[in-house]
């Protein structure tokens, strides 16, 4: 079983004034920003999560809340960090 820290690498992210060049994202992964406040956390997740129904539910919530206008300039998931970590931990085990 993989450790969630091996799958998700996060770094502190403050929404205003931060940018990502994409050079720190490994092939086969993408970046999401998670949080419900102005201070968001940046997560790098495997693209395989896009096929998971639980992750698709999060994407639907993001679409409902933000449409195609994400305030961070990247995909923003409107849930708290603990919920996201719990969800991705369960996906990593399956």
N, C-alpha and C positions, 0 to 999 in steps of 0.2 A: 504494500500500500504506500502510495506517495504521500509525503508530507505536504500540507497545503502551502507551506512557505516555499516549497520548490515550484509550485504551480503559479502562485500569485506572488508577484514582487510588487511591493507598493512603495511609493515615496510620498512624502508630504507634498501637497499641492494647494496653493492658494489661488483661487479663481482669477483674481485680477492681476494682470501683469505677468502671468506665466505662459510660456509657450513650450511646445514639444516639437522637436525636429523629426521625430520618428526614427532617429538613428539608434535609440535605446530600446526599440521594440524588436524582439527576435522574430524571425520568419515564422509564420503560422500563429501569430498572436496579434491582439489589438488592444488599444487602450480604452478604458472607460473611467469616468470620474463619478465617484459615489459620495453622496451626502445630501442632506436636506437644507443645509445652511450655505452661507457664502464661502465657507471653508470646506473644500472638497478633498478627498483622497484619490490618488491616481492608482489604478490597478492595471496590470498587464495580464490579460487572460487568453487562453487558447481559443482559436477560432472554432474548435469542435463544440464549444459551449453554445454556439448559435443553433445547433440542432437539438438542444435540450429544451423540453417544454417549460421547465421552471425558469430558465433564462429567457425564453421567448416571452413569458409573462412579464418579466422585468422590462424587456424591450417595448412591449405594448404600453406599459405604464409610462415609459419615457416618451413614447410617441404621443400619448394623450396629454401629457403635461407640457412637453416642449415642441412637439411637431418636428420640424426640421431646423428649428432655431435653438440650438444648444448654447447656453450662455458661456460655456468654457471653450467653445470652439471645437470640442470633441464630444463624443457620446456621453451624455450625463444620465445616470441611473438615479431616479428619485427614491432612494431608500437609505436607511442609515447604514453605517459601516458594518455594524455587528450582523444585521440581517444579510447583507451581501456576503460577508465572510462565511456565515453559516450555510448559505445556499451554495456557494462555490465549494465549500468543504464537502458537502454531500455529493456534488457533481464529481469531485475528484475521486471519491471512493467508488463510484459506480463504473 
